[in-house]
């Protein structure tokens, strides 16, 4: 008898978490493509007209960590620095 024949099927744990999707809304666009000159997304409706999707911001951030110790191993003195930009 093979190992697979001896295994007992078990109900996956995530099945108990399933629920119907919430009410959805119809989006005003049907497709998105990238404009090769601007590298921005172009949203089009079902007949091919460009749809304005509104403005959105962008952000970026950096984080640096430093650590020093007398023997060159990390652990004694640690610090960190963070910044972010958003428009």
N, C-alpha and C positions, 0 to 999 in steps of 0.2 A: 504494500500500500504506500502511495507517495505521501510526502509531507503535506502537500496541498489538500489531499483528501482528508487528512486528520485535523485540519484547522477549522475552528468554529467561526462562522461569520459574526462580526460585531458591527452594531450600528455606529456609523461615524459620529463623533461627538458634536460636530457642527450642525447636524440635522435638526437637533432640538432648538437651535438658534434661528432657524429659517422663519421668515415672516413675509407676507405679501409686500411688494414694492409700495412705497408711499405714492400718493397721487402725483402724477407727472404733468408737466406743462409742455405745450408745443413750442419748440424753439423757433425763432424767426429765420434760422438759416438751415440749409440742407447740405451744404458742403463747405469745406475750408481748404484753401490752397495757399501756397507761399508765393508772394510776389518776388520774382528773382532779383529785381533792382533794389527794393527796400528791405527784403527779408522779413516782411511782416505778413501776418495772416490776412487773407482776403476771404470774407464770408459771403456766400451767395445763397439766394433763395432758390426755390424749386424751379423757377424759370430762368435762372442765371443772372438775375440782377444782384449787384453788390448791396449788402445789408450792413448798415453802420451798427457796430456792436458796443459803442460807447467807449469812454476813456477808461484806462486802467493805469495803475502805478507800477513802478518797478522798484525793486530794492536789492541791495547787495550787502554783504557783511563779511567781516574777517575776524578771526580769532587766533591769538598767539598764546602759547604756553611756554613758560620758562621754568627751569628747575636747576638749582645749583647745589653742590655739596662739596666738602673738602676733598673727597677722593674721586670726584668725577662721576660718581653713580648718582642716579636721581633719588630723591627722597627727602632731603633735609629741608630745603627751602623751595617752595613752589609758588608761582604766581601766574596770573592769566590776564589777558587784555582783550576786550571786545569792542567793536564799533559797527555801526550800520548806517546805511544811507537809503532814503526813500524819497521818491518824487511822485 
